[in-house]
Amino acid sequence: MARILDLPLQSIRRPLYRQNDQQRVEALMASIAEIGLQNPIEVLEVEGQYYGFLGCHRFEACTRLGHQTIRCCVRRAPRSVLQRHLA
């Protein structure tokens, strides 16, 4: 079951490197500044730690805007699911 939470950006680990499209990030920054974040990012909660794999452009846009938190769709998962995401 997923929960929608506002999590501190610093508490979300981003274990995979993603190259973001800077024009897309800038467009999202303008949109988020004007109307707020409309879609939460997807986060796995594994053993009390948060891991973000989807929403990298939204994550970077909020970071660059200086936000302290970000709206997340959080799903609890065992370590085996995390390992599959990292493979």
N, C-alpha and C positions, 0 to 999 in steps of 0.2 A: 504494500500500500504506500502510495506517495503522499508526502506532506509538502505544503508550500510554506517556506520559511524565509525570512530575511537573515542572511548569514553575513558575518564580517568577511570582507574580501580577503583579509589576511589569513582566515581560517581554512580557505579552500586551496588544496594542493592541485597543481596543474602538472601532472607527471609527464605528459607528452608535449613535445615542442610543436607548436603550430605556427606557420607563417601566415599572418593575417594580411588581408587586403586593406591597405591603409585608407583607400577611398571609402570602402565600406565602413570601416571604423569611424571615420570622420562623419559620414552620413548618419550613422547610429548615434554618435555623440550629439549631433544637432537635434535628432528626433527625441532622444532621451532627455536632453536639456529642456525641450519644449513641452513634451507630453508625458515624460517618464518612461520607464522600462515597461513595455507591454507584455513581453513573454519572458517567463523565468528561464534561467539556465538549468540544465540537468546536472544533478550532483548525486554521486553515490556516497552513502555513509557506511563506512566499513570500520568496525571496532572503534566507533567514536570519532573517526577522522573523516573529513570530507574531501572527495576527489571530483574535480570537474573535468569532463571530457567533451561535453557539447555546450556551445554558447561562447566560444572563444572570442568572437568579435564583440559580443555584448559585454563579456567580462573585461576586455581591454578598454572598451568605450567607457564603462563605468569607472574603471581605474583611472583613466586619463581625466575624467571629469572630477575626480577627487572624492567620489562616493566612498563611504566607509562600509556600507553593506550592499548586498545585491539580493534580489528576489530569486529563490531557488526552488525547483521541484526536486525534493530529496527522496531518494529511494534507498532503503537499507538493503545491504547485500553482504554475503559472506566473502571472505578473502579470495575464494576461488573465482568469483565473478570479477573482482578487481584484477586478478592475474590474467584473465582472458582479455580484458581491456588493454592490458600492458603488452600482450603478446604480439 
